[in-house]
Amino acid sequence: MMAKINSNYRKLNAGYLFPEIGRRINEFQQGNPGVKVHRLGIGNTTEPLTPEIVRGLHKAIDLLADVDTYSGYGDEQGETALREALANFYEKRGVTLNPDQFFISDGAKPDAGNIQSIFSMNNLVAFQDPAYPVYVDSNVIGGRSGHYKPESGDYAGFVYMVCREENNFIPDPPAEKVDIIYICSPNNPTGAVATHAELRAFVDYALENRAVIIFDASYSEFIKDMSLPRSIYEIEGAKKCAIEINSFSKSAGFTGVRLGWSVVPEEIETEDSEPGELHRFWLRRQTTFFNGASNIAQKGGLAVLSEAGQKECADLIAYYMENARIIRESLHSMGLKVYGGVNAPYLWLKTPGKMPSWGFFDKLLSEAHVVGTPGSGFGPSGEGYFRLSAFGHRADIEEAVESIRNNLVL
């Protein structure tokens, strides 16, 4: 017998979305040396960490540099003080959670992929379409899908909940019975935000069908309209059927620091489990595969949740949302149809003339030297759309928008 690979990797559509974008940019730059490329694509933060957070991180380093305060491995579930601070953070939003329901991690992306390990491979999974690629790709790798279908742009064995203009990019619950549902609100890539009533429909569906919702709230801090929910647990009954993941990456500039969390209430049940079992499984998974988030990053997280840290983060978010306004209004003035960018840092552009997403990527790059993200890379319903990101330095955002206005031929 010989070692064998996980052949599910072979099912993945050719190349991850963002490496393919990088390949095309490199090809363009090789053919156009000296031409500046303006990047409105990958959602990576650009502004420096704020003073209160920097103080918190420095304090953590100082503690590690002193023999009397040095600490090694911490609690794999996360520092008690940070979990208590997060519980208080939710309490201020009207959501009561026990600190023991929080699991501190190195980000929402790994949690979104790792969480599936506590569920059966035989579960039928539903995704918002379009969706952040990690939801779909990690479940392909986990063996829950059939093969990729190039003609339709989806995978056999998955249920796709279509998000289009007609439903304001918020889908209805599946028509058939599914077991796991991935929802992201505010949504990446469309920038759409579900209302209480729309989330209520999913919670009711999950309770009726003994399904579990994986709710990604990574962009919840960008919601300006306080009538919109920022946590799935604002919906009555959600603790019985929903796991929430979140992160400091975008709201506090922690994309490089790496710190996030998941909430797994003891009340959640599946068809074949008792209350508390799913919570215990996730605890076992984390303590088996993970030694906990960095002590330094967790002290930075405490600084984020402090009163001063929250104010600084609000200012940081306002900076990015002003970028979003600049992009949105400029594109509207050109007659382009743009969604999102109001309660989320992403803008969802309808490509002109029903142009394919990758065709518009090449056009925008060649004419305006601006990079965005083709909507088709997020799923079949993303075809004909294009994602732009508000993350960037103000001067760079303004320069990119000006290049689009002056050079894009419509």
C-alpha positions in Angstrom: 0.0 0.0 0.0 1.1 3.5 -0.7 0.2 6.9 0.8 -2.8 8.5 -0.9 -3.9 12.1 -1.3 -7.2 13.7 -0.4 -8.6 13.6 -4.0 -11.3 16.1 -3.1 -8.7 18.8 -3.8 -8.9 17.7 -7.5 -12.6 18.7 -7.5 -11.8 22.3 -6.8 -12.4 24.8 -9.7 -9.0 25.6 -11.3 -7.2 27.9 -8.9 -8.4 29.9 -6.0 -10.0 33.2 -7.0 -7.4 35.6 -5.6 -4.3 33.8 -7.0 -5.9 33.9 -10.4 -6.4 37.7 -10.0 -2.7 38.0 -9.0 -1.7 36.0 -12.1 -3.6 38.3 -14.4 -2.2 41.4 -12.8 1.4 40.1 -13.1 0.8 39.3 -16.8 -0.6 42.8 -17.4 2.4 44.4 -15.6 4.9 42.4 -17.5 3.3 43.7 -20.7 2.9 47.2 -19.4 6.1 48.0 -17.4 5.9 51.3 -15.5 2.1 51.5 -15.5 0.6 52.0 -12.1 -2.1 49.5 -11.1 -4.9 50.8 -8.8 -6.2 48.0 -6.5 -9.8 47.9 -5.5 -9.9 44.2 -5.2 -9.0 42.0 -2.3 -10.5 43.1 1.0 -7.3 43.8 2.9 -7.1 46.6 5.4 -4.6 49.4 4.8 -4.7 51.9 7.7 -2.4 51.5 10.7 -3.5 50.1 14.0 -5.0 52.7 16.3 -3.1 54.1 19.4 -5.1 52.2 22.1 -4.6 48.9 20.3 -0.9 49.5 19.8 -0.6 50.2 23.5 -2.4 47.0 24.3 -0.1 45.0 22.0 3.0 46.6 23.4 1.9 45.9 26.9 1.5 42.2 26.0 5.0 42.1 24.6 6.4 43.8 27.7 4.7 41.1 29.8 6.3 38.4 27.8 9.7 40.1 28.1 9.7 39.9 31.9 10.4 36.6 33.7 7.8 37.5 36.4 5.0 38.1 33.9 5.9 35.7 31.1 3.2 33.4 30.0 3.3 30.3 27.7 0.3 28.4 26.5 -3.0 29.9 27.4 -6.5 28.5 27.5 -7.2 27.0 24.1 -10.7 28.4 24.3 -9.3 31.9 24.8 -8.3 34.1 27.7 -11.1 34.4 30.2 -10.9 38.2 30.3 -11.3 38.4 26.5 -14.3 36.0 26.5 -15.9 38.0 29.3 -15.2 41.3 27.3 -16.9 39.8 24.3 -19.9 38.7 26.3 -20.2 42.3 27.5 -19.8 43.5 24.0 -22.8 41.4 22.9 -24.8 42.4 26.0 -24.6 46.0 24.9 -26.3 45.0 21.7 -29.1 43.3 23.6 -27.7 39.7 23.2 -27.0 37.7 26.4 -24.3 35.1 26.0 -22.2 33.1 28.5 -18.4 33.7 28.2 -18.0 29.9 28.0 -19.9 30.0 24.7 -17.0 31.9 23.0 -14.0 30.3 21.4 -11.2 32.6 20.5 -9.4 31.8 17.3 -7.0 33.3 14.7 -9.8 34.6 12.5 -13.2 34.0 11.0 -11.9 32.4 7.8 -10.2 29.4 9.6 -13.3 29.0 11.8 -15.6 29.0 8.7 -13.6 26.1 7.3 -12.7 24.2 10.5 -16.3 24.3 12.0 -17.4 21.7 9.5 -15.2 19.1 11.1 -17.8 18.6 13.9 -20.5 17.7 11.4 -21.1 14.5 9.4 -19.7 14.4 5.9 -23.2 13.3 4.8 -24.8 16.6 5.6 -26.4 18.5 2.7 -25.0 22.1 2.7 -26.6 25.3 1.4 -24.8 28.5 0.6 -25.7 32.0 -0.3 -24.8 32.4 -3.9 -22.6 34.4 -4.5 -20.6 33.6 -1.4 -17.1 34.0 0.1 -15.2 31.1 -1.5 -13.9 29.6 1.7 -17.4 28.3 2.6 -17.8 26.3 -0.6 -14.2 25.3 -1.1 -13.6 24.0 2.4 -16.7 21.8 2.1 -15.5 20.5 -1.3 -12.2 19.6 0.4 -14.2 18.0 3.3 -15.9 15.7 0.8 -19.5 17.0 0.8 -19.7 17.8 -2.9 -19.7 16.1 -6.2 -17.6 17.4 -9.1 -17.5 21.0 -10.3 -19.7 21.6 -13.3 -18.1 24.2 -15.7 -21.2 24.6 -17.7 -23.2 25.9 -14.7 -20.3 27.1 -12.5 -21.5 25.1 -9.4 -20.7 21.9 -7.6 -22.9 18.8 -7.7 -24.3 18.0 -4.3 -24.6 21.5 -2.9 -27.7 23.7 -2.6 -27.2 27.3 -3.9 -29.5 30.0 -2.5 -29.6 32.5 -5.3 -29.0 36.2 -4.5 -30.0 38.6 -7.3 -31.3 42.1 -7.7 -34.9 40.8 -7.6 -34.5 39.7 -3.9 -32.1 42.5 -2.9 -29.3 39.9 -2.8 -30.8 38.2 0.3 -32.1 34.7 -0.5 -35.1 32.8 0.8 -34.4 29.6 2.8 -34.0 26.5 0.7 -37.1 24.9 -0.8 -35.8 21.4 0.1 -34.4 20.1 3.4 -30.8 20.9 4.1 -28.6 20.3 7.1 -26.1 23.2 7.2 -26.7 26.7 6.0 -23.9 29.3 5.5 -25.1 32.9 5.7 -22.9 36.1 5.7 -24.4 39.4 6.7 -23.3 42.0 5.9 -22.6 40.0 2.8 -19.2 39.5 1.2 -19.3 40.1 -1.8 -22.6 41.9 -2.4 -22.6 44.3 0.6 -26.3 43.3 1.3 -27.5 43.1 4.9 -30.3 40.9 6.0 -33.2 42.3 8.0 -34.6 40.8 11.2 -37.5 39.4 9.2 -35.2 37.8 6.6 -33.0 36.2 9.4 -36.2 35.2 11.2 -37.2 33.1 8.1 -33.8 31.2 8.3 -34.0 30.6 12.0 -37.6 29.3 11.6 -36.5 27.0 8.8 -33.5 25.7 10.8 -35.6 25.0 13.9 -38.2 23.2 11.8 -35.7 21.1 9.9 -33.1 20.5 12.7 -30.5 22.4 10.5 -27.6 24.4 11.8 -26.8 27.9 10.5 -23.2 29.1 10.2 -23.6 32.8 10.5 -20.6 35.0 9.5 -20.9 38.4 11.1 -17.4 39.6 10.2 -18.6 42.9 8.8 -21.3 43.6 11.4 -19.4 46.7 12.7 -19.9 48.4 9.4 -23.7 48.5 9.7 -24.7 52.1 10.2 -28.5 51.4 10.1 -29.2 50.4 13.6 -32.6 48.9 12.6 -30.6 46.0 11.0 -29.4 43.0 13.0 -25.6 42.7 13.8 -25.9 39.2 15.3 -28.0 36.2 14.5 -28.7 35.9 18.2 -30.9 39.0 18.0 -33.5 36.5 16.5 -35.4 34.5 19.1 -34.6 30.9 18.9 -31.3 31.3 17.1 -29.3 29.9 20.1 -30.9 26.6 19.3 -29.8 26.4 15.7 -27.0 28.9 14.9 -23.2 29.2 15.3 -21.8 32.7 14.8 -18.3 33.5 13.7 -16.7 37.0 13.8 -13.4 38.7 13.6 -11.4 41.8 14.4 -9.8 41.7 11.0 -11.7 44.4 9.2 -13.2 46.5 12.1 -9.9 46.9 13.9 -7.3 46.3 11.2 -6.3 42.9 12.5 -5.9 41.2 9.1 -2.2 40.7 9.9 -2.6 40.4 13.7 -5.1 37.6 13.4 -7.9 37.3 16.0 -11.5 36.2 15.8 -14.0 34.1 17.6 -16.9 31.7 17.3 -20.0 31.4 19.4 -21.4 27.8 19.9 -24.3 27.9 22.4 -25.0 24.8 24.5 -28.6 24.9 23.3 -27.8 23.8 19.7 -29.2 20.4 18.7 -28.9 18.4 15.5 -31.0 15.4 14.4 -28.6 13.0 16.2 -27.3 15.0 19.1 -28.3 16.3 22.5 -28.1 19.9 23.8 -24.5 20.7 24.6 -22.9 18.0 22.5 -22.0 20.2 19.5 -20.5 22.7 21.9 -18.4 19.9 23.5 -17.3 18.7 20.0 -16.0 22.1 19.0 -14.2 22.4 22.3 -12.6 19.1 21.7 -11.7 20.0 18.1 -10.1 23.3 19.2 -8.1 21.7 22.1 -7.0 18.9 19.9 -5.9 20.9 16.8 -5.2 24.4 18.2 -3.0 25.8 21.0 -5.0 29.0 21.2 -4.6 32.5 19.7 -1.5 34.5 20.3 -1.2 35.9 23.8 -0.2 39.2 22.2 -3.1 39.3 19.8 -5.6 38.6 22.6 -4.3 41.5 24.6 -4.8 43.6 21.5 -8.4 42.2 21.3 -9.0 43.5 24.9 -7.8 46.9 23.8 -10.2 46.8 20.8 -13.1 46.2 23.2 -12.1 48.9 25.6 -14.0 52.2 25.5 -11.1 54.0 23.9 -10.5 51.2 21.5 -14.2 51.1 20.4 -14.1 54.8 19.6 -10.9 54.5 17.6 -12.3 51.5 15.6 -15.5 53.5 14.9 -13.4 56.2 13.4 -11.5 53.7 11.3 -14.7 52.2 10.0 -16.0 55.6 9.2 -12.8 56.2 7.1 -13.4 53.1 5.0 -17.1 53.8 4.6 -16.2 57.3 3.3 -14.1 55.5 0.7 -17.2 53.4 -0.1 -19.3 56.6 -0.6 -16.7 58.1 -2.9 -16.6 54.9 -5.1 -20.4 54.5 -5.1 -21.3 58.0 -6.0 -18.6 58.2 -8.7 -19.8 55.1 -10.4 -23.4 56.1 -10.1 -22.5 59.4 -11.8 -21.2 57.4 -14.8 -24.5 55.6 -15.1 -23.3 52.3 -13.6 -25.6 50.3 -11.3 -24.0 49.7 -7.9 -25.2 48.0 -4.8 -23.8 47.7 -1.3 -21.3 50.2 0.1 -23.8 51.6 2.6 -23.7 49.2 5.5 -20.8 47.2 4.3 -17.3 47.9 2.9 -18.0 46.2 -0.4 -19.7 47.5 -3.5 -21.4 45.1 -6.0 -21.3 46.6 -9.5 -23.5 45.3 -12.3 -21.2 44.9 -15.3 -22.3 47.1 -18.3 -23.9 45.6 -21.3 -24.2 42.2 -19.6 -20.4 41.7 -19.9 -19.0 38.6 -18.3 -17.3 39.2 -15.0 -13.8 38.2 -16.1 -14.3 40.2 -19.3 -15.0 43.3 -17.3 -12.0 42.5 -15.1 -9.7 42.6 -18.1 -11.4 45.7 -19.5 -11.1 47.6 -16.3 -7.5 46.6 -15.9 -6.5 47.4 -19.5 -8.4 50.7 -19.8 -8.4 52.2 -16.3 -5.6 50.1 -14.8 -7.9 49.3 -11.9 -8.3 45.9 -10.3 -11.5 44.5 -8.8 -12.9 41.1 -8.2 -15.0 39.2 -10.8 -18.4 38.3 -9.4 -18.3 34.8 -11.0 -15.4 33.9 -8.7 -17.9 34.0 -5.8 -20.4 31.5 -7.4 -22.6 31.1 -10.5 -25.0 33.9 -9.4 -22.1 36.3 -9.3 -21.7 36.2 -13.1 -22.4 39.6 -14.6 -21.3 41.4 -11.4 -18.1 42.8 -10.0 -16.9 43.5 -6.5 -15.0 46.6 -5.5 -13.5 47.1 -2.0 -13.5 50.3 0.1 -10.3 49.2 1.9 -7.5 51.5 0.8 -5.7 54.8 1.4 -8.0 57.7 0.6 -5.6 59.2 -2.0 -5.4 55.8 -3.7 -9.2 55.4 -3.7 -9.6 58.8 -5.3 -6.9 58.2 -7.9 -8.5 54.8 -8.8 -12.0 56.4 -9.2 -10.6 59.2 -11.2 -8.9 56.8 -13.6 -12.2 54.9 -14.0 -14.0 58.1 -14.8 -11.4 59.3 -17.3 -10.5 56.0 -19.0 -13.2 53.4 -18.8 -15.1 53.2 -22.1 -18.8 52.5 -21.6 
